Amino acid sequence: MTIGTSLFMITVGAILRYAVEDSWDAVDVSTVGLILMLVGALGLILGIYFTFIRRPAPDRVVEQRYVDEPPPDRY
């Protein structure tokens, strides 16, 4: 789940929880909104973790040169 999808789920969940006054017999819309907000928050935390904190190490080649003599004069 990406960060954008998580923010979308949090937004839809908040709309269902706080703005929708409709009710069905089998489904509590407020509970569905709360579940969407919780899943979106968890996805946001994991998305931020995997995007920014757990980056793979960059492929760097470190080369050390040991020179016994001074560099040649160029002038």
Backbone as JSON Lines, residues from 0, in Angstrom:
{"i":0,"aa":"M","n":[0.86,-1.16,0.0],"ca":[0.0,0.0,0.0],"c":[0.91,1.23,0.0]}
{"i":1,"aa":"T","n":[0.64,2.13,-0.91],"ca":[1.46,3.32,-1.0],"c":[0.94,4.4,-0.04]}
{"i":2,"aa":"I","n":[1.71,5.47,0.06],"ca":[1.34,6.56,0.95],"c":[0.06,7.23,0.46]}
{"i":3,"aa":"G","n":[-0.07,7.39,-0.85],"ca":[-1.27,8.01,-1.41],"c":[-2.53,7.19,-1.16]}
{"i":4,"aa":"T","n":[-2.41,5.89,-1.3],"ca":[-3.55,5.01,-1.02],"c":[-3.94,5.07,0.45]}
{"i":5,"aa":"S","n":[-2.95,5.14,1.31],"ca":[-3.24,5.24,2.75],"c":[-3.96,6.53,3.08]}
{"i":6,"aa":"L","n":[-3.5,7.64,2.5],"ca":[-4.18,8.91,2.75],"c":[-5.61,8.9,2.2]}
{"i":7,"aa":"F","n":[-5.81,8.25,1.07],"ca":[-7.16,8.12,0.5],"c":[-8.06,7.31,1.43]}
{"i":8,"aa":"M","n":[-7.54,6.21,1.97],"ca":[-8.34,5.38,2.89],"c":[-8.69,6.14,4.16]}
{"i":9,"aa":"I","n":[-7.74,6.92,4.69],"ca":[-8.01,7.72,5.88],"c":[-9.09,8.74,5.59]}
{"i":10,"aa":"T","n":[-9.03,9.38,4.42],"ca":[-10.02,10.38,4.04],"c":[-11.41,9.78,3.89]}
{"i":11,"aa":"V","n":[-11.5,8.67,3.17],"ca":[-12.8,8.01,2.98],"c":[-13.35,7.53,4.32]}
{"i":12,"aa":"G","n":[-12.47,6.99,5.17],"ca":[-12.9,6.55,6.49],"c":[-13.43,7.68,7.35]}
{"i":13,"aa":"A","n":[-12.76,8.83,7.28],"ca":[-13.22,9.99,8.07],"c":[-14.56,10.5,7.55]}
{"i":14,"aa":"I","n":[-14.73,10.48,6.23],"ca":[-16.02,10.9,5.67],"c":[-17.13,9.96,6.1]}
{"i":15,"aa":"L","n":[-16.87,8.66,6.05],"ca":[-17.9,7.7,6.47],"c":[-18.17,7.79,7.97]}
{"i":16,"aa":"R","n":[-17.15,8.05,8.73],"ca":[-17.32,8.07,10.2],"c":[-18.04,9.34,10.67]}
{"i":17,"aa":"Y","n":[-17.67,10.5,10.11],"ca":[-18.15,11.75,10.68],"c":[-19.18,12.49,9.82]}
{"i":18,"aa":"A","n":[-19.26,12.21,8.52],"ca":[-20.12,13.02,7.66],"c":[-21.35,12.29,7.15]}
{"i":19,"aa":"V","n":[-21.34,10.99,7.16],"ca":[-22.47,10.24,6.61],"c":[-23.44,9.91,7.74]}
{"i":20,"aa":"E","n":[-24.69,10.28,7.53],"ca":[-25.73,10.03,8.54],"c":[-26.61,8.83,8.16]}
{"i":21,"aa":"D","n":[-26.29,8.18,7.08],"ca":[-27.11,7.07,6.6],"c":[-26.85,5.83,7.45]}
{"i":22,"aa":"S","n":[-27.84,4.97,7.57],"ca":[-27.66,3.73,8.32],"c":[-28.34,2.59,7.58]}
{"i":23,"aa":"W","n":[-27.69,1.44,7.63],"ca":[-28.24,0.21,7.05],"c":[-28.46,-0.77,8.19]}
{"i":24,"aa":"D","n":[-29.29,-1.75,7.91],"ca":[-29.58,-2.74,8.96],"c":[-28.38,-3.65,9.22]}
{"i":25,"aa":"A","n":[-27.67,-4.03,8.17],"ca":[-26.59,-5.02,8.32],"c":[-25.22,-4.38,8.53]}
{"i":26,"aa":"V","n":[-25.07,-3.1,8.19],"ca":[-23.75,-2.47,8.22],"c":[-23.81,-1.18,9.02]}
{"i":27,"aa":"D","n":[-22.89,-1.04,9.95],"ca":[-22.75,0.21,10.67],"c":[-21.7,1.05,9.95]}
{"i":28,"aa":"V","n":[-22.12,2.13,9.29],"ca":[-21.24,2.93,8.45],"c":[-20.15,3.59,9.29]}
{"i":29,"aa":"S","n":[-20.45,3.94,10.5],"ca":[-19.46,4.56,11.38],"c":[-18.32,3.58,11.7]}
{"i":30,"aa":"T","n":[-18.65,2.32,11.91],"ca":[-17.63,1.31,12.19],"c":[-16.78,1.04,10.96]}
{"i":31,"aa":"V","n":[-17.38,1.01,9.8],"ca":[-16.63,0.84,8.55],"c":[-15.66,2.0,8.36]}
{"i":32,"aa":"G","n":[-16.09,3.21,8.65],"ca":[-15.2,4.36,8.57],"c":[-14.04,4.27,9.53]}
{"i":33,"aa":"L","n":[-14.31,3.82,10.74],"ca":[-13.24,3.67,11.72],"c":[-12.23,2.63,11.27]}
{"i":34,"aa":"I","n":[-12.71,1.51,10.74],"ca":[-11.82,0.46,10.25],"c":[-10.96,0.98,9.1]}
{"i":35,"aa":"L","n":[-11.57,1.72,8.19],"ca":[-10.8,2.29,7.08],"c":[-9.73,3.27,7.57]}
{"i":36,"aa":"M","n":[-10.06,4.07,8.56],"ca":[-9.08,5.01,9.09],"c":[-7.92,4.28,9.77]}
{"i":37,"aa":"L","n":[-8.22,3.22,10.52],"ca":[-7.16,2.47,11.2],"c":[-6.25,1.75,10.2]}
{"i":38,"aa":"V","n":[-6.85,1.12,9.2],"ca":[-6.05,0.43,8.19],"c":[-5.22,1.43,7.38]}
{"i":39,"aa":"G","n":[-5.8,2.57,7.07],"ca":[-5.06,3.62,6.36],"c":[-3.91,4.16,7.18]}
{"i":40,"aa":"A","n":[-4.11,4.34,8.48],"ca":[-3.03,4.83,9.35],"c":[-1.9,3.81,9.44]}
{"i":41,"aa":"L","n":[-2.26,2.53,9.56],"ca":[-1.24,1.48,9.59],"c":[-0.48,1.43,8.26]}
{"i":42,"aa":"G","n":[-1.19,1.53,7.16],"ca":[-0.54,1.55,5.85],"c":[0.35,2.77,5.67]}
{"i":43,"aa":"L","n":[-0.07,3.91,6.21],"ca":[0.75,5.12,6.12],"c":[2.04,4.96,6.91]}
{"i":44,"aa":"I","n":[1.95,4.4,8.08],"ca":[3.15,4.19,8.91],"c":[4.1,3.22,8.21]}
{"i":45,"aa":"L","n":[3.57,2.12,7.69],"ca":[4.43,1.16,6.99],"c":[4.99,1.74,5.7]}
{"i":46,"aa":"G","n":[4.19,2.52,4.99],"ca":[4.67,3.14,3.76],"c":[5.8,4.11,4.02]}
{"i":47,"aa":"I","n":[5.68,4.92,5.05],"ca":[6.76,5.84,5.41],"c":[7.99,5.07,5.86]}
{"i":48,"aa":"Y","n":[7.79,4.02,6.6],"ca":[8.93,3.21,7.06],"c":[9.69,2.61,5.89]}
{"i":49,"aa":"F","n":[8.98,1.99,4.96],"ca":[9.65,1.34,3.84],"c":[10.19,2.34,2.83]}
{"i":50,"aa":"T","n":[9.62,3.53,2.76],"ca":[10.09,4.51,1.79],"c":[11.3,5.28,2.29]}
{"i":51,"aa":"F","n":[11.27,5.74,3.52],"ca":[12.3,6.65,3.99],"c":[13.3,6.02,4.95]}
{"i":52,"aa":"I","n":[12.86,5.16,5.82],"ca":[13.74,4.66,6.87],"c":[14.51,3.42,6.42]}
{"i":53,"aa":"R","n":[13.85,2.52,5.76],"ca":[14.47,1.25,5.4],"c":[14.91,1.28,3.94]}
{"i":54,"aa":"R","n":[15.8,2.18,3.63],"ca":[16.33,2.26,2.28],"c":[17.46,1.26,2.12]}
{"i":55,"aa":"P","n":[17.59,0.7,0.94],"ca":[18.74,-0.18,0.73],"c":[20.03,0.63,0.67]}
{"i":56,"aa":"A","n":[21.1,0.01,1.06],"ca":[22.38,0.7,1.05],"c":[22.78,1.02,-0.39]}
{"i":57,"aa":"P","n":[23.3,2.19,-0.64],"ca":[23.7,2.54,-2.0],"c":[24.89,1.71,-2.43]}
{"i":58,"aa":"D","n":[24.96,1.45,-3.72],"ca":[26.06,0.68,-4.27],"c":[27.25,1.61,-4.46]}
{"i":59,"aa":"R","n":[28.15,1.59,-3.52],"ca":[29.33,2.44,-3.57],"c":[30.57,1.57,-3.68]}
{"i":60,"aa":"V","n":[31.44,2.01,-4.49],"ca":[32.72,1.35,-4.6],"c":[33.76,2.29,-4.0]}
{"i":61,"aa":"V","n":[34.38,1.83,-2.96],"ca":[35.39,2.64,-2.3],"c":[36.75,2.09,-2.71]}
{"i":62,"aa":"E","n":[37.54,2.98,-3.27],"ca":[38.86,2.56,-3.74],"c":[39.91,3.43,-3.07]}
{"i":63,"aa":"Q","n":[40.87,2.79,-2.47],"ca":[41.95,3.52,-1.84],"c":[43.23,3.27,-2.63]}
{"i":64,"aa":"R","n":[43.93,4.34,-2.88],"ca":[45.19,4.23,-3.6],"c":[46.3,4.72,-2.68]}
{"i":65,"aa":"Y","n":[47.33,3.95,-2.63],"ca":[48.5,4.32,-1.85],"c":[49.63,4.63,-2.83]}
{"i":66,"aa":"V","n":[50.14,5.84,-2.75],"ca":[51.18,6.27,-3.67],"c":[52.44,6.55,-2.85]}
{"i":67,"aa":"D","n":[53.55,5.97,-3.3],"ca":[54.82,6.15,-2.59],"c":[55.57,7.39,-3.05]}
{"i":68,"aa":"E","n":[55.31,7.85,-4.24],"ca":[56.06,8.99,-4.76],"c":[55.13,10.17,-4.97]}
{"i":69,"aa":"P","n":[55.64,11.39,-4.97],"ca":[54.78,12.56,-5.17],"c":[54.26,12.63,-6.6]}
{"i":70,"aa":"P","n":[53.19,13.35,-6.82],"ca":[52.65,13.46,-8.18],"c":[53.62,14.22,-9.09]}
{"i":71,"aa":"P","n":[53.57,13.95,-10.39],"ca":[54.49,14.63,-11.3],"c":[54.12,16.1,-11.46]}
{"i":72,"aa":"D","n":[55.11,16.91,-11.8],"ca":[54.88,18.34,-12.03],"c":[54.18,18.52,-13.37]}
{"i":73,"aa":"R","n":[53.16,19.3,-13.38],"ca":[52.41,19.53,-14.62],"c":[52.78,20.86,-15.27]}
{"i":74,"aa":"Y","n":[53.53,21.7,-14.62],"ca":[53.85,23.01,-15.18],"c":[55.23,23.06,-15.74]}
